Amino acid sequence: MERIAIYPGSFDPVTNGHLDILERGLKLFDKIILAILTNPKKNFLFTLEQRIEMLEDSIKEFSNVKIDTFDGLTVDFAAQRKAQGILRGLRAMSDFEYEFQMALMNRRLNREVQTVFLMTGLRWIYTSSSIIKEAAQFGGNIKGMVPPIVEKKIKEKYAQRT
C-alpha cells in the first residue's frame, strides 16, 4: 500500500524550511501532497496562482510530490486523498502547543489519519514565511532562506509597493 501524507500550509511563500521538512518527509512517505490552504478571509501576500507557481518551481526535482488546494478541515482533505498522514514541521515550543492541539482534534475527528511531526533543521529554526516577508519588506537579504524563484518574486512584490 502506498504511504501518502499531506503537508498542509499557506506556503505564503514557501521557504527552504518547508522544503527541508518535505525532503525528510519523503523518507517516511511514498508520496506527499502539498495542500495549500485557500482561506478567503486570510490576507495573503501572494495569490493562490502565484503560490502554486512558486511551489511548482521549487519542487520540480520531486516526482512523488503533488500540489493541491483545500479550504475545509485538514483531516477531511487527508481522508479524501487517501492519505494516512499529515506532515507538520515544528520549530519551537510555541509551535508544539498549537500543533499538538490540532493533532488531537484531527485524531478525534478521524483516527485513521496520523499526524507526523518533524523537527525543523537547526539551519531553519528561526525562519518562517512571516519573518521572511517582514525582512524583505524592509530590504533585508533573504537569499538562501527561500528558493530562488521566491526571492525574485518577493523582491518584485515589494518593489511594486514602494
N, C-alpha and C positions, 0 to 999 in steps of 0.2 A: 504494500500500500504506500502510495506517495505521501510523504510528510509535508504538509503545507502550513505555512504561517502567514498571517497578515502582519504588516508593520504599519500601524496607523499613525497619522500625524497631519499637520497642516503643511509641512515642508515649505514654509514661507520665510526664507528659502531653505533648500536642502543644504546641509553643512557636511564637512568632512567627518564630523562626529556621527551624523546619521549614516554615512557610508561605511564607517568603521563598524557600527552595530550591524548593518546589513551584511557586510562581508563575513563577519563572525557568525551571524545567524545562519548563513548558508552552510556552515559546517554542521549545523544541527538539523536543518530542514532541507528537503529536496527542492522546494520552490517557495519563494516569498512574493507576496503581493503587497506592493506599496499602496496603501489605502489612504488616499488623500481626502481629508475632511473638507466638505463643501458646506460650511455653515454660513448662510447668507447674513446672519447677524454679526459675524466677526469681521473686523476691518483688516483685510489682508493688504500687504504691500504689493504683491503680485497677483494677477488674475489666475484663475484656475488653469487656463490655457498656458500661461507663462510658466506656472509651476510644473505642469506636465512636461513642457518643452525642456526645462532645465533638468528635470529628473531623467527624462529620456536620454539626454546627452551625457548625464553623469553615470548612468548605469549601463551604457551600451556594451560594456565588456561582459555583462552577466546575462547569459541566455536563459537562466532559470529565475529571473525576476520580471514581474509584470507590474503594470501600473493600472490602478482602478480608482474610482471615486465612490464616496458614500456620504450619506447625510443622516443616518439613523444611529442606532446603537451599534457599537463596535462588535460586540459579541454576536449580534444578529447577522451583521455583514460577514463575520468569520464563518458562521454556520452556513450561510448562503453560498459561500465559496468553497465549502467542504474543507475548511482549514481546521486543523487540530490545535493550533497555537496562535497566540497573539504575542508578538515580539515587542519588547519595550526596553529602552535604554535608561539607565539610572546614573545620574551624576553626583547627587548629594543626598543627604538625609531628607531634605525638603522634597525632593523628587520621590523618595521612597514612600513617605507618608501618603501623598496623593495617589501614587501608582498602586500602593497596597490596598487602599480603599476601593479603587476602580477594579482591581483584580478580584477582590472579594465580592463585589457586586456582580461582576461578569460571571463569576463562578456560581453565584446564587441563581443567575438568570439561565445559565447553560453549563452544566457540569462536564460536558463533553469537550469544551474548549478550554485549554490551559494557557495561562499567562506565563511567559518565559522572560525573565529579566536578565539582561546582560549589563555588567558594569561598563561604563564608558571608559575607554582607554585613557590613561593619565594625560596623554597628549591633548585630549579634547575635553577634559573635565570642566574647564571654565567656559567652554563655548556653548552658545545657544543661538537660535535664529534671532531672538530679540536683541541680544547683546551685539551680535554681528551687525544687525541693521543699525543700531544706535551708533556704533563705532564708525560705520561707513557714512552715516548721515553727517557726521562732524569731521569727515576727511581722514579717518583712521585707516591704517593699512590692514586690510583683511586678507591679503594674499596668503595662501596656504591654509586658511581656515575653511574655505569653501572651494568647490570645484571652479575651474577657470571660467566656465560659462556664467556661473553665478556671480563671480567677482565682476565680470564685464556688465552683466545686467543690472547689478546693484549700482555700479558707478553711473550707468546711463540713467537709471531711475532718479538718483539724487541730483544728477546734473540738470535734469528737466525741472526739478523743484526749485532751483536757485534762480 
